[in-house]
Amino acid sequence: MQNDTTLWIDYPDVIDTLRTQVSNLKTELGTKAKAVLSQLAVGELHSVVDETEVAVDATGSDANGDYVPPAMVHKRADGKHVIKLKLANAPSTAAAVRAKLISYQVGPVTALLASFNTRLPVPQVLVKLKPVFDFNSMLNLKSIDPAVPDSPLYEHGDAEIEWLIENKFPMLDASRVKNQSLKVRQFVHQHFGMFYDADLARDNWSAKRKAKHKPNAHLRIAGKNSIMEALFTNQTLFYSSGGIWGISSYR
């Protein structure tokens, strides 16, 4: 299973990242809270709405007849309105606001982490499949010398394949699957440049987007111009029928 950015073999990493992000909320504010921290520090909370979403007449009533003090609504040059809500008993400094918000987060975050693994379990089969299929964990493939007898190119993922055959795919032959996996690694090694994506900023991006972009060099495993596209659409490159690389084997 995949979408444009994530493969099923990425699930263990996605869960690890999510767990870390949730855990960080014990001591750090989230993105939304950080964005409004300066407002909260002066005892306000702002909400930006379109022209059609707020209409305050001279009496201070909105379209629903509810009272809205005119001083709360500020029209910006772009035609949008900013509704400023005054907060009662708000801390008077950004540091105090931050500490207060974090104190509210600690309890729910602790409870969430306590049941995190049961809420979002990581199937062991994905943990074992990842070393076999995740060529991004093998970016050093480019520099590996296959002529060296004990080259890591030859045994990468073999232990995981043995586990997979024994526990999930007993209908397959371990030796054959290992040979197929090696054949694919050799193919990727020989054609490394075809699938390597330096993830550089694009020329048609804005200067702001280019400045914020952090390249994440990677191998394209699935999708357009990827390893899997090459393997499954060109039979002259690799013959995958009947083994762990066969799509039907994952049912």
C-alpha positions in Angstrom: 0.0 0.0 0.0 1.3 3.5 -0.8 0.3 7.0 -1.5 2.4 9.8 -3.2 4.7 10.2 -0.2 4.5 7.1 2.0 4.9 3.3 1.6 3.6 0.7 4.0 7.3 -0.1 4.9 7.5 3.5 6.2 4.8 2.8 8.9 7.3 1.9 11.7 9.2 5.1 11.1 6.0 7.1 10.9 4.9 5.7 14.3 8.3 6.4 15.8 8.2 10.0 14.6 4.7 10.5 15.9 5.6 9.0 19.3 8.5 11.4 19.5 6.4 14.4 18.5 3.7 13.5 21.1 6.3 13.0 23.8 7.8 16.4 23.0 4.5 18.0 24.0 5.4 17.3 27.6 7.9 20.1 27.4 7.2 22.0 24.2 4.2 23.7 22.7 2.6 22.6 19.5 2.6 24.5 16.2 -0.8 26.2 16.8 0.1 27.3 20.3 3.4 28.7 19.2 1.6 30.7 16.5 -0.7 32.4 19.0 1.8 32.8 21.9 2.4 36.5 21.2 -1.4 37.1 21.3 -1.9 35.2 24.5 0.9 37.1 26.1 -1.1 40.3 25.8 -4.3 38.6 26.9 -5.9 38.2 23.4 -6.8 35.5 20.9 -7.3 36.5 17.3 -9.5 34.8 14.7 -9.2 35.8 11.0 -12.4 35.5 9.0 -13.6 36.5 5.5 -15.8 39.5 4.7 -18.8 37.2 4.3 -18.3 35.5 7.6 -18.7 38.6 9.8 -20.9 41.7 9.4 -21.1 44.0 12.3 -23.6 46.9 12.0 -23.6 50.2 13.8 -25.3 48.7 16.9 -22.6 46.1 17.3 -24.7 43.0 16.2 -23.6 40.4 13.7 -25.7 38.8 11.0 -27.2 36.4 13.6 -28.3 39.2 15.9 -25.7 38.4 18.5 -23.9 41.2 20.2 -20.3 41.8 19.0 -18.5 44.8 20.5 -17.3 46.8 17.5 -13.9 47.3 19.1 -13.3 43.6 18.8 -13.5 43.5 15.0 -10.7 45.0 12.9 -10.8 45.1 9.1 -7.5 44.5 7.3 -6.3 45.9 4.0 -6.9 42.5 2.3 -10.6 42.6 3.1 -10.5 40.1 5.9 -11.5 40.8 9.5 -9.6 40.0 12.7 -11.8 39.3 15.7 -9.8 39.9 18.9 -11.1 38.1 21.9 -10.0 39.5 25.3 -9.0 36.8 27.8 -9.8 37.1 31.5 -7.0 36.3 34.0 -4.5 35.6 31.3 -0.8 35.3 32.4 1.0 38.6 31.7 4.2 37.3 29.9 5.0 34.9 27.1 7.0 32.7 29.5 4.1 32.4 31.9 1.6 31.6 29.1 4.0 29.0 27.8 4.3 27.3 31.2 0.5 27.4 31.7 -0.2 25.8 28.4 2.4 23.1 28.9 0.9 22.3 32.3 -2.4 21.7 30.5 -0.7 19.4 28.0 1.2 17.1 30.3 -1.8 15.1 31.6 -3.4 14.2 28.3 0.0 13.5 26.7 1.0 11.2 29.5 -2.2 9.3 29.1 -1.8 9.0 25.4 1.7 7.7 25.6 0.7 5.1 28.2 -1.6 3.4 25.6 0.3 4.5 22.5 1.5 1.0 21.5 -1.9 -0.6 21.8 -3.6 2.2 20.0 -1.1 2.2 17.1 0.6 -1.2 17.1 3.4 -1.9 14.6 3.0 -5.4 13.1 6.3 -7.3 13.3 5.9 -8.3 9.6 6.5 -4.6 8.7 9.6 -4.4 10.9 11.0 -7.4 9.1 9.9 -6.4 5.6 11.5 -2.9 5.9 15.2 -4.0 5.6 14.3 -6.1 2.6 12.5 -3.4 0.7 13.7 -0.1 2.1 16.6 0.8 -0.2 16.9 4.2 1.5 18.5 2.3 4.4 21.0 1.1 1.8 22.1 4.5 0.4 25.7 3.3 0.7 24.9 0.8 -2.1 26.4 3.2 -4.5 29.9 2.9 -2.8 29.8 -0.8 -2.0 32.2 -2.9 -4.0 30.4 -6.1 -5.0 33.8 -7.7 -5.8 34.5 -8.0 -2.1 33.5 -11.5 -0.9 32.0 -10.3 2.4 30.3 -7.2 0.9 27.2 -6.2 2.8 25.5 -6.2 -0.6 25.2 -10.0 -0.4 23.6 -10.6 2.9 21.5 -7.5 3.6 18.1 -8.5 4.8 18.8 -12.2 4.7 18.0 -12.7 8.4 14.7 -10.9 8.0 13.8 -13.0 5.0 14.4 -16.2 7.0 11.9 -14.8 9.6 9.4 -13.9 7.0 9.5 -17.3 5.3 9.2 -19.1 8.6 6.4 -17.0 10.1 4.5 -15.4 7.2 5.3 -17.0 3.8 5.9 -20.7 4.4 4.9 -21.4 0.8 8.1 -19.7 -0.4 11.6 -21.1 -0.6 14.0 -19.1 1.5 17.0 -19.7 -0.8 15.1 -18.5 -3.8 13.8 -15.4 -2.1 17.3 -14.5 -0.9 18.7 -14.9 -4.4 15.9 -12.7 -5.8 16.5 -10.1 -3.1 20.2 -10.1 -3.9 19.4 -9.8 -7.6 17.4 -6.7 -6.9 20.1 -5.1 -4.8 22.6 -5.8 -7.5 20.3 -4.1 -10.0 19.8 -1.1 -7.8 23.6 -0.9 -7.3 24.3 -1.0 -11.0 21.6 1.6 -11.8 21.8 3.7 -8.7 21.7 7.0 -10.6 18.4 6.1 -12.2 16.6 6.2 -8.9 18.6 8.6 -6.8 16.7 11.8 -6.0 18.8 14.6 -4.4 15.5 16.4 -3.6 16.8 19.8 -4.5 14.6 22.9 -4.7 12.9 23.4 -8.0 13.5 26.4 -10.2 9.8 27.3 -10.4 9.4 27.5 -6.6 9.2 30.9 -4.8 12.3 32.3 -3.1 10.5 31.8 0.3 9.8 28.1 -0.4 13.4 27.5 -1.7 14.8 29.1 1.5 12.6 26.8 3.7 13.3 23.6 1.8 15.5 21.0 3.4 16.7 18.4 0.9 16.0 14.8 1.8 18.1 12.8 -0.6 16.6 9.4 -1.2 16.0 6.5 -3.6 12.6 6.4 -5.3 11.3 3.0 -4.2 7.8 3.4 -5.7 6.0 5.7 -8.0 7.2 7.4 -11.2 10.8 6.7 -12.2 11.2 4.3 -9.2 12.8 1.0 -8.5 9.5 -0.9 -8.3 8.3 0.7 -11.6 11.4 -0.5 -13.3 11.2 -4.0 -11.8 7.5 -4.6 -12.5 7.1 -3.0 -15.9 10.2 -4.2 -17.7 10.5 -8.0 -17.7 14.0 -7.8 -19.3 15.4 -6.2 -16.2 14.1 -8.7 -13.6 11.8 -11.7 -13.5 9.7 -11.5 -10.3 6.9 -14.1 -10.7 6.3 -16.5 -7.9 8.6 -15.1 -5.2 8.4 -12.5 -2.5 8.7 -9.8 -5.1 5.5 -11.1 -6.7 2.6 -8.8 -5.9 0.3 -11.8 -5.3 2.6 -13.1 -2.5 1.4 -10.3 -0.1 -2.2 -11.3 0.0 
